[in-house]
Amino acid sequence: MKTEKRANLEQQALVQFESITTKCGYIFFKGQSANNRISIDGKVYFQFGDLRVETPTHHVIIEAESAGGITNLAKYWYCLTNENLCKQIEKPIILLHIFRQVSEMDYASHLALWDFLRDEMQNVLATHIQANRYTYRSISDLNQALGDFERHLVMK
């Protein structure tokens, strides 16, 4: 039952980001459609964000997690350092990674590992990616992430 609640709340969170995207005059890409993939080999690919907006200067990406984990952060390191894959990422990435928590310490070890990996990535990839993580227990907890997202869409 917890998994269903988390998945539903994750989708509700993404709707908030979709609304801001539309308000700012952009289109968004989401899901696993052909226009939201980083192709690896044949039918093997990474999803290019749970929600992605193309601004003139950046790929602005939302990754929404209903559990802890670093896979959606690590895939960008892999892609940006792989000669073939980095050609598909034409601009620097701004990643807003949101994690659903049930309690304050929910997935704390995963989040600590995420912070560590992000810091290491920043040292290696400097100007190619800017990543921030946010936690929320309810949709109303997303105000900071939503505000940061909107600022990235309106900056020129």
C-alpha positions in Angstrom: 0.0 0.0 0.0 2.8 2.4 0.8 4.3 2.0 -2.7 1.0 3.0 -4.3 0.8 6.2 -2.2 4.4 7.1 -3.1 3.9 6.5 -6.8 0.7 8.6 -6.8 2.4 11.4 -4.9 5.3 11.3 -7.3 3.0 11.9 -10.2 1.2 14.7 -8.4 4.6 16.3 -7.8 5.5 16.2 -11.5 2.2 17.8 -12.4 3.3 20.9 -10.4 6.5 21.1 -12.5 4.5 20.6 -15.7 2.2 23.6 -14.8 5.2 25.9 -14.3 6.7 24.8 -17.6 3.5 25.7 -19.4 3.2 29.0 -17.5 6.7 29.9 -18.6 5.9 29.1 -22.3 8.0 25.9 -22.7 7.0 22.4 -23.7 8.2 19.5 -21.6 9.3 15.9 -22.4 8.5 13.1 -20.0 8.1 9.4 -19.6 9.9 6.9 -21.8 8.8 8.3 -25.2 11.3 8.3 -28.0 11.9 12.0 -27.7 12.9 11.6 -24.0 15.7 9.1 -24.3 19.5 9.0 -24.3 20.2 6.0 -26.6 23.0 3.7 -25.4 22.8 0.8 -27.9 19.9 -0.4 -30.0 16.9 -0.7 -27.7 18.9 0.1 -24.6 18.5 3.7 -23.3 18.3 6.0 -20.3 15.2 8.1 -19.7 16.3 11.7 -20.2 14.6 12.8 -17.0 11.2 12.2 -15.5 10.4 15.6 -16.8 12.8 17.6 -19.1 12.6 21.2 -20.4 14.9 22.5 -23.1 15.8 26.2 -22.5 18.1 28.0 -24.8 21.0 27.4 -22.5 20.3 24.2 -20.5 18.5 20.9 -20.2 16.5 21.5 -17.0 15.6 18.1 -15.6 13.3 16.8 -12.8 14.0 13.3 -11.5 11.3 12.2 -9.0 12.0 9.3 -6.7 9.5 7.4 -4.6 12.4 5.7 -2.8 16.1 6.6 -2.2 18.7 6.0 -4.8 21.5 7.4 -6.9 20.9 5.7 -10.3 19.2 8.8 -11.8 22.2 11.0 -10.7 24.9 8.5 -11.7 23.5 8.0 -15.2 24.3 11.6 -16.1 27.9 11.2 -15.0 28.1 8.1 -17.2 26.5 9.9 -20.1 28.6 13.1 -19.8 31.9 11.2 -19.7 31.0 8.7 -22.5 32.2 10.1 -25.9 29.2 8.7 -27.8 26.5 9.5 -25.3 27.7 13.1 -24.5 26.9 14.0 -28.1 23.2 13.6 -27.2 23.4 16.0 -24.3 23.9 19.3 -26.2 23.8 21.7 -23.3 24.7 21.8 -19.6 22.3 20.0 -17.3 20.4 21.5 -14.4 19.1 18.6 -12.3 16.5 19.0 -9.6 16.2 15.6 -7.9 13.2 15.2 -5.6 12.8 12.4 -3.1 9.6 11.4 -1.4 10.1 10.7 2.3 7.6 9.2 4.8 9.7 10.3 7.7 12.6 12.7 8.3 15.2 9.8 8.3 13.6 7.9 5.4 16.4 6.9 3.0 18.9 9.0 4.9 21.8 6.8 3.9 20.8 7.0 0.2 20.6 10.8 0.4 24.0 11.0 2.0 25.4 8.9 -0.8 23.6 11.1 -3.3 25.3 14.2 -1.8 28.7 12.5 -1.9 28.3 11.5 -5.6 27.0 14.9 -6.6 30.0 16.6 -5.0 32.4 14.2 -6.8 30.6 14.8 -10.1 30.8 18.6 -9.6 34.6 18.2 -9.2 34.9 16.3 -12.4 32.2 17.8 -14.6 32.1 21.4 -13.2 30.2 23.3 -15.9 28.4 20.4 -17.4 26.0 19.7 -14.6 24.4 21.5 -11.6 22.5 19.1 -9.4 20.4 19.8 -6.3 18.2 17.4 -4.3 15.0 18.1 -2.4 12.9 16.0 -0.1 9.2 16.2 0.5 6.5 14.4 2.4 3.6 16.2 0.8 3.1 18.3 -2.3 3.2 21.5 -0.2 6.8 20.7 0.7 7.9 21.2 -2.9 7.8 25.0 -2.8 11.6 25.5 -2.8 12.1 23.0 -5.7 9.2 24.6 -7.6 10.7 28.0 -7.1 14.1 27.0 -8.1 12.7 25.2 -11.2 10.8 28.3 -12.3 13.9 30.5 -11.8 15.9 28.2 -14.1 13.2 28.5 -16.8 13.0 32.3 -16.7 16.7 33.0 -16.5 18.1 34.0 -19.9 
